[in-house]
Amino acid sequence: MTVAKIIEISSSSKKSFEDAIQVGIARAAESVNDIQGAWIQEQKVVVSKGKVVEYRVQMKLTFVLQSKSSSKKK
């Protein structure tokens, strides 16, 4: 049986929305194992002097919870 959990994170980038997504997932993967998918809830930009200076995303990440028996096998 597989059980998944969903967490919500936010991430930003000065390059693009795509980069903000990549950065957020990569950072989350440093402490969360087995990320299966992401749902991008919201996209925002920060504007300064009429120019976009930062791209921000709010996303939900889904990952599979490890059972006690599978963590002992590692």
N, C-alpha and C positions, 0 to 999 in steps of 0.2 A: 504494500500500500504506500502511495506517495502522498505526502502532505506538504503543501507550499505555504509560504508566508509572503505578505506584501508589505514593503516599507516605502515611505515617501521621502524623496530627497530633492534638493534644489542644487543647481550647478550654473556656473556662468563662464563666459569666454569673451574675449575681445575680438575673436575671429568670426564666429558664426554660431547659429543654433546647432548645427551638426556637431561642431567642435564641443559645444557645451554639453551635448548628450554624451559624446565619447569620453570627455573628461569625467563627467559624473559617474558613468558606469565603471570606468577604469578605477576611479577612487573607491567606489563602493566595493568592487571586487577585491580590494586589498584586505577587507575585513569580513566580507560575506562570500561564502562559497556557493557554487552552483546556481548563479543567476540565470534564469531561463528566459526572461523577457522584460520589456519596459513599455510603459504606457505614458506618453507625453501628455500631461494634463494641460499645461499652460506654457505659453511662450511670451516673453516680454523683452523689451529693449530699454536701455538707459540712453537718454539723449542729452547731449551737452552742446550748446552753441549750434543747434540745428543739425547735429550729426549723431549717428548711432555710435556709441562708444563701448557698449557692452550688450551681449545677448544672454538672456537668462531663461532657463527651463525649470519647470516643476514637473517631476515625474514619479511614477510608482514603479518599483522594481519587484519582480516576482522571483523567489528562489525556493528551492526544495530544502525542506528540513531534513537533517540527517538523523537517523535512528541511533540509539545508543549502541546497538549491535554493529552497525556499519562503521561507527567511529572507532570502535575497539579494534577493528580489522586493520586499520591504517598503521 
